[in-house]
Amino acid sequence: MSKILSIDIGSNSCKLVLTEKVYNTLEVLFYAEKTYAEPVRERITSETAEIVENQIKNLIRDFRNVENEISQCNIAFGGSSVNSTIIESSIDKLDSSKIISQDQLNLLTKNNPKINSFITKSTAHIIPLEYSLDGMVGIRHPLGMHTRKLSVNNLYVNIEKEDIDIIKNIISNAGLSTNIIVSESIVSSLYLLNSDEKEIGSLIVDIGAGSTDYCYSKKGKPVLIGSLPVGGNQFTSDLSIAFSTNKDFANQLKFETSCTPENERIAEKVIIKQEQTSKTFEITKRQISQVLKERAVEIFNLIRQEIIDTLGQENLPERIILCGGGSKLEGMVPLARYIFQSKTRLIDTKNIKFLGENLPIESMNVISIGNYVHNLDIKSEFSLTSKFETPNSTSNISSIDSAKIKVISSNIQNSVKIVIEKIKTMFKGK
C-alpha cells in the first residue's frame, strides 16, 4: 500500500497525482494541474524546457504542502518521442525433459541483448506477444510446458534518450528524481481497457493538445502503438485560419460547436471577431462544424489506414475508446463510430475521485501511470528505471574504514569463542 507519485507533462499543461493502492482499489490522495503560459510543441526542446520547468516547480511546491517524504516520481512519454517495433527472439537446444522457467522467459525479454541495439533510444517496455514452442505458434503462457526451442515475438516500445534527458533534468531542477519511465499509450491501454476489450481487439485514441496517440490491443496485449502530430491545438488553429480570428476566440468556438455539421441548425449563426481589426462578420455554426469534422475525419482515417497497413484489414478494432481533452468535442464519438464501423465510447471517469469530485478526462494519463507502477511485477516484467546515484547519507557502510571492519569482526569472533568455552565448562561441571 505504498504511495506513488506520477507526473504527466503535456503540451498545454502538466499534471501531478499521488496514488495509493488499497487492496484492489486505486485511491487518489493528491491531484493538481498547472497550465503553461503558452503551449509548447508535442516534444519539449531546450528552448521550451524553462516554461515547463516553472510549472513543474509550482506543482511540486503545492504537493510539498501535503507530503514531504516522497522524493521520486514516475513519468510517461507520448507523441513522436515514442516508437515501437516487433522483434523475434529465441533460445535453442533446451532440455525438453525440463519445464520452461521464468528465468528462461526473462532471457527473451528482460535480459535480451537486443535491448542495447537501439542507439538513440531507451526501451521502456518489452511486451511478449506470442510464444512458439518447437514451431507450435500462438502460445500465450508457456510456463510449465516443455520444448527444445523457445521463441517469442516481443513488442519493443522505445523512447528517445534525448527527450528523456530533458525531462529528467526538468524534474531534477524541481527537486525530485525520476524512477520508472513509461509510455503513455501502453499504460493507458492497460488501465482504461477492460478485459473483454483487450481480448477482442480495441483501440484507444488519446487526442491530446499537441498530438494524437493511439494503442491497439488484442488477445490481452498491446500490439501496435503510434502517434500523429495533430491534436486539439490543430483544431483551434484550423478555425483561426479559416475564419481569420484569434486563437483564443477560435478555441471558444471549438467547444461551442460539434464535429458533426448535420446536427447543427442551418439558421444558427455566430458573430466572428476578425483578428487585428474591429470588424465582425457572421457565419453559421454548420460552417464551423465542417472545419472541425474535416480534421477529425483525417485523424481517424490515418489511424485506421495504419492498422490496415500493419496488421491487415481483418484486424480492424472491434471497439474504439476515446480519451484526452480533444475527445470531449461534441460529435467525436459518433464520428469515430462511423469511420471505424465499430462500437465507440468515451472513457469513464466516474469512479476516479479526488476530494469527492470526479477528476477530468484529461487526468486519465497520469492516473494510468500510477496504476501501472502499483501493479508492476519487477521479477517478470521489464521496466525502464532511471539511474541515479545513491546519496552517501543512505549508506554508512561505504564510509567505514576496512581496517576498522576487521577489528570489529575480530572482537566479535573472540567474544563468541569465550561464550562457547564458558558453556562447555558449565556442562563438564554437571
N, C-alpha and C positions, 0 to 999 in steps of 0.2 A: 504494500500500500504506500510506496514511496511517491513523493511529489515530483512531477516532471514539468520543466519549463520549456516552452516551444515558442519560436518566433517565425512569423511569415513575413517576408519582405516583398511587397508588391510594387506595381508601377505607380499607384496613386497614394498608397498608404502602407504602413507596417502594423502588424498585429502581434500581441503577446498574450499567451494564455498559460496559466498554471493549472495542471490537472492532477487528479489522484484517482487511482483505480480501487474502488471499494467493492470487493467480490467481483461481479461481472459488470458493474456499473461505473461509467466514466463520469466523474464529478468535476465541474469547473469551479476552481477556487478563486481565480482572478482572471479577468479579461479586460483588455484595453486596446484601443486603436488610435493611431495618430496619422493624420493626413499630411502629405508633403506640401511645402509652399508652392511647388509647381510639379506636375507629373514628370516622371523620369521614363526613359525608354525601358523596354522589357528586359534589357540587360544593363545592369548598373556598371558604369565606367568610372575611371578615376576622377573624371570631371564632375560626375553627379553623386559620387560617394558621400560628399560632405552634406548634401541635402538629406540623404537617408540617415546618415550618422546622427545628425542633430535630433531627428525624431526618435531614433532608437534610444538615444540618451534620455529623452523625455519619457519614453515608455518605461525604461528601467528605473528612472527616478520615482515614478508613480508606484512601480512594483515594489521598490525598496521600502515604501511606507507600510507595506503589508508583510513582506517576507525579506529577511536579511541573510538567511543561511545559504540559500542556493546560489552557486557561482557558475554553473554550467547551463547551457541551453542547447536545444536541438533545432536545426534549421533545415528548410527544404528549398529546392530549386525547381524552377519551371522554365517555360519558354525555350529559346534556342540554346540555352546553356545545357540542356539535357538531350541526349540521343540514345538510341538502343540498337543492338544487333544480336542475332541468334548465332551461336557457335556450338558445334558438336564437340563433346569431349568423351573419352573412353578409357577404360582400363582393360588390358588383355591378360590372358593366362592366369586367371583367378582359379583357386581351388574350388571346384564345383561341389565338393563334399561339405563345404562350409557355407553358412548363410551369409548374406550380404549384411555388412555392418554400417553403422552411422559414420565411422571413420572413413570407410571407402567412399561413401557418398560425399563426404567433406572434401576428399581428394579431387572430386569432379567439380566442386563449387568453391568452397572457401579457400582451399589450398592450391587451386589451379594456377599454374604459372602463366596462363594466358591473360590473367588479370593485369600483368605488367606490360602487355603488348600495346596498351593504349597510352601513347607517349604524352599527349597533351591533355589527357582526361583521367579522372579518377572514377573507379567503378563504385557506384553506390548500392546497387542491388545485383545479385545473381539469382535468377529465378529458374529452377529446374522445371521445364515444361513437361516433357515425356521421356521416360526411360526406355531403353531397349536391352533385352536380355537374350544373348545369343541370337540376335536377329529378330526376336519377337518384340514388336513395337507396341506403343500405346500403354505401357505400364506406368501408373502414377505413383505407387508406393511400393518400391522393391524391397524394403527392409524385411529380412527373414526369408527371402527367396534364395535360389541357387543359380549360379551362372558361371561360365568361363570368361565371357566378355560382357562388360557392363558399359553401356553408352547412355548419354543424355544430351538433349538439346537445351542449352542454357540461354536464357534471355539476359544479356548484359546491359544494364542501364548505367550510362556514364554521364559524368558532369565535367564541364571544362574546369581544369585546375586553376586557370587564371581567375575565373569567376568565384571559385571557392576561396581563393586567397583574398580577394577584395572584400567579400562578406566576412570572412574570419577577422580581417583587420578592423572592419567596422565594429564588429561585436566586441573585439578586444579593447578598442578605444572607448567603448561604452562601459567597460568594467566587467565583462563576462568572458568566459571561454566557451568554445563550441564543443559539443560532444558528438552526437550522432548526426550525420548528414544524409538527407534522403531526397528522393524525387517526389514532387507534389503529386504528379499523376498516379504514381504507384500507391502512395499511402492513402490518397483519396479513394481510389478504386477498392482498396482492401477494407476501408471503413464504411463507405457510403453504399456499396452494393450489398444486397442480401445474398444468402447462399444460393437461392434459386437463380438469381440474376447472374451470378458469377459462373454458374454451370451452363446455362443455355446460350450464353453469348450476349454480353451487354456492353454498351459504350457510354462512358462518362465524358461529357463535353463541358469543360470548365472555361466559360467565357469571362476572362479577366479584363483588366483595363488595357493592358498593353499587348496581350496575346491570348490565343485560344488554345488550350492544351486538351488533349484527349487521350484516353486509355481504353483499349478494348480487352475485355476479359472473357475467357471461355474455358470450360472444363475446370473451373475453380482457380485459374491462374491468369494474370495479365499476360497477353501475348503480343501486344502492339501498343506503342506509345508514339505520340507525335505532337507537333506544335505548329501553329500558324501565327505569323507576326501581325495579327489583326485581332483587336479586342474592342471593348466599349469605347475607348478613345477614338477609334476609327469611325464608329457610328456618329459620334459628335462632330468629328472633322468633316464627314460627308455632308452633314446638314449645314455646317458652317459655310462650306464651299458652294453647295448647291443654291443656297438662298442668301449668300453674301451677308451673313450676320456673324456676330462674335461667338466664340466657343461657349461662353457661359450661357448665353441665351439658347444656343443650339443644344446644349446639354439639357436644359429645361424642357425644350420641345421633345427631346428624345424620350423622356419619361412621361410625357403627357400624351403620347401617340403610340399606337400599336404598330406591329410589324406586318399586319395583315390589312392592306388597303380596302379589301372588300367588306371589312367590318366597320369602316369609317363612313360616316354620313357625308354625302357629297356636298351638302349645303353648309356644313360646319366649317367656319373659316378662322384663321389665325392672323393677327397683325404682326408682321415681322419688322424688327428694328434693323435697319441697314447699318452695316459696320462703318465706323468712322464718319458717319453723317447723321443728321437728324431726320432723314427721310424714313418713311414707313410704307409698307405695301401689304396687301392681303394675299394669302394663299389658302388652299383648303387643307384640312388635315389628311385627306387622301393623298395629296401630293407629298406631304412629309412622310407618310406611311410607306409610300412607294420607294423612297430613297432607303429607308430602314430595311425594307423587305429585300431589296437587291443585295445589300451587304450580307444579311443573314443567310440568304439562299446561297451566296457564294461560299460562305464558311462551311455550311452543311454539305454542299456538293463536293468541295475539296476534300473534306474528311471522308465522305462516302467513297470517292474515287480512290483514295489512298488505301482504304481497306480492300477494295476490289483488286487493285494492282498488287497488293502484298499478299493477301490471303485468299483471294478468289471471290467471285460473285456468290458462291454458296455459303460463304461465311459472313455475310452481312448481318449486323446485330439484330437480335430479337427484341431488345429493349434499349431505349435511349434515356439517359438520366442527365439532366441539365443542372449545372451549378455555376457559381461565380456571379458577380454583380450584373454582368451583361445578360444573364439568363432571366433576370427579372423584367425585362422589356415585355410588355404585353404582346402576346401572339407568338412568342418564341416556341412554346410547347407545341401548338398545332402545326407550326411551320416545320419543325423537326420531324413531327409525326408524318407529315406529308412527304418530305424529301426522302426519308429512310423507309417509309411504309412499315413502321414499327411502333409498338406501344411506347409512349413517351411520358415522362413525369419530371417534375421539378423536385429536387431533393427536399426531404422533410427535416425541419429543424425543431419540431415541437418538443422533442424530448431533451434538447440541449438548452439548459437554462443557466443564467448567472444572476444572482440576487433576485430570483423569482421571475425574471424576464426571459423571453425567448431570444437567443442570440441570432444575429442576422445571417443571411445565407452566405455572405462574404467571409464569415468566420470558420466555415467548414474545413478549409485547407489547414489552418493552424490547429484546429481540433483534431484533424486526422493525423497530424504529426505526433501529437501527444499519445493518441490511441495506439499508433504503430509502435512507438518506443515502449509503452507499457507492456505490449504483447510480444516484444521481440525476444526470440529464443536464441541467445548468443551461441549456444552449443551446436545448433543445427542450421542456423541461418547466417548468411554473410551480411555484414554491416560495415559501412564506412564510418570509422570513428576518427575524429580529428585528433592528431598527435600534438600533445603539449607537454612541456617539462613539468615534473613534479617539484613543487617548492621544497626547499630544504627543511622548512618547518614541519613538513608532514612526515619526515623520516629522521629519527635520531641515530639510527644505526650507522649511516654513512659518515657521521661526524665523530664517531668514537675511534680512537687510535687502535690499530691492530694489536699493539703490544699490551694495551690495557685489556683487550678482549682475552688474550692468552692468560694474563694474570687472574682475571675473574674466573676463567674456565678452570685453571689450576686450583684455585681456592675452593671452588665447588666440588671438584673431584676429591680433594683432601677431606673435606667435611663429610662427604658420603662414605669414604673409607673408614673414618673414625666412628661414624654411627654404626656401620656394619660390624666392626670389631667389638663394640660395646654389646650389640645384640648377641654375638657369638659367645661372649663371656657370660652373659646372663643365662643362656641356655646350658652352658657347661656346668655352671654352678648348681643347676637343678638336677 
